[in-house]
Amino acid sequence: MFVFQAAVVGAGTMGGQIAQTIAAAGIPVVLKDISQELVDHGLQEARDVTAGAMAKLVEKGKITQERGAAQVDEVVGRITGTLDYRLFGQVDLVVEAVPERMELKQAVFAELDAATPGHAILASNTSALSISEIADATLRPEKVVGFHYFYPASLMPLVEIVQGEETSEETTQAALNFAQAIKKNPIVCAEVPGFVVNRILNSAIAEVWREQEAKGLSIKTIDEGVGAASVVPMGPYGLVDLLGLDTVLHVAEHLHASYDLEGDVGRFYVPDGMARLVSEGKLGAKTGGDGFYDAQGDPNLDGEAEPDVAELVEMLVLKMFVEAALVLDEGVATHRDIDVGMMAGAGLDPRRGLFPPFMKADMAGLDAVLARLEAAEEQHGERFAPPTILRRLVAQGRLGQRTGQGFYAWPRFDEDPVGEVVKLETRADPDSGEASVAIAWLANGQMNSIAPTVIEDLGKVYAVAQAKGVKALVIASSNPLLYSAGADIKAFTQMDEAGGRALLDQAHGLLRSFEQGPIATIAAVNGLAFGGGCELAMACDVRIAAQSALFGQPEIKLGIIPGFGGTQRLPRLVGTNKALEMNLTGDAISATEAFEFGLVNRVVVDHELLDTALAWARKLAEQAPLALEQIKRVSGAGDLDDGIAAEKAGFAAVFASEDGREGVAAFLARRKPGWQGR
């Protein structure tokens, strides 16, 4: 499903910003509300946030003042305001952003069901309400999905894609591709109250709210202490002032009603002080800065007692982990998506020294976290009870970073890791003690791009593994959040024609050696595997995918074609039709779809990925070496070498074309390319 035109219903601050994110990606969007005043407000909001973004680029010297003003007009020009549904007959996706009342949302969705084409996806920006219940108002529940932006929508990178009970896999994948197209960072989750980020964040902050009201603590001292502890971006009361007390109160009440039994202490707490301030119209930044603090920065809540900041921080951190683990145990989202959500939606950015719950637990040691939770449960009650998944991993000896595995796989490179951007880790067989299994860790920066140095180092690692007698090699990512985002386009643009051809020859020779050599290769794909990353995985004998993995060949969006075998290996794995679809559209597919079409051998829960890949490696390492090598050589024998030769010639011709240069330049400049057909 492709989105050529979109619509937003609800032109408030959030709706205006949502429309702006779509228009900024070059997609025309209709913005509807019930009065011209509201529509004008939404259009002005879109103009204001675009102007702010352009002003920053002008200030940094990246564009001129004139170009900035022109881009503001271009973006806002793609947004058409309206008071009715007459323009909705051509839209492919609608995002509803009306107030959080179920009866209102159902009325809007019933109208949308009648006003939009049958193929259109109907998405809700709800932060708490049931997607399935909203979908009941339509005749197409399979095309209804949650598409939850975080405020401010123009700046926050996260979108939670929420699957209702009848949301189809095709709808989910289309929503995910759309989120990526508008430069957002999507995670996928099942439908539960609070979804992922709001549920976890509210559960953690509830402990601070509870302690403050029970002990009359100073909120200013709490904010200063918690903010300085490097566990969250800012203190909880200042954060709520920014988000809006009414919004946070609504979510807190909803979560308390959804998860806590009547009379129970419960995991979620609704502070009386916040309810009182909301009743007085003190909502935070949206009411001139009068919320938990007044406009002068003085607290509006009673409380002078000095808090034990260390204890509050410990309760917040542990409760955040417990709730995140419950979300994982319930199958709502993968641990990778939960952590990404907390990074992109709650500001727990490792680059700032703030770590999301599972990554933080792995770094602290899961056995230590278990001990801390047992002590907290004894002191504070069952809401701190250690989750099942934590006890299971500790029992397995998977204690986190120091043991090489916890929720994530953590490299433990050999003393001589061989390469700089691909590093070797040999693993002794638990029975024989022989180093028959090894891991080649991709370690080329944040995006793990397939650069010329990666090809060179991967060749070195493979040769050393073969010399050491390794029989099975797992190719995994040292980045816990992705496999490889694709080829290093910038590096390729700096090579001359001869250098480019030599690199292609080297890369193809290496990948063919994977397929024909004596070592069994297993790709352990833990996130994005795009372009060259997908092609590397396809050259392996076995591909194991985490649930959150995504596969794609997006080269056509840059005006070029796959260069590392994507036009040849992909149709051999998934069939000609699906391969053409992936290569011609450039859109990603999920791990589930990749398994259905034969691109991957198994899909496993994210935290079991490396264990599963190593089990396959151990199994294949036990096989008869000569038979294994010959099976690899003769399986699928045919014209692959001829096909690769044709692909290399086609890649060279397209890469050197005007369209190829334009596509790469547009990608590097983060703009939409203009194709000339030459």
Disulfide bonds with the S-S distance in Angstrom:
none
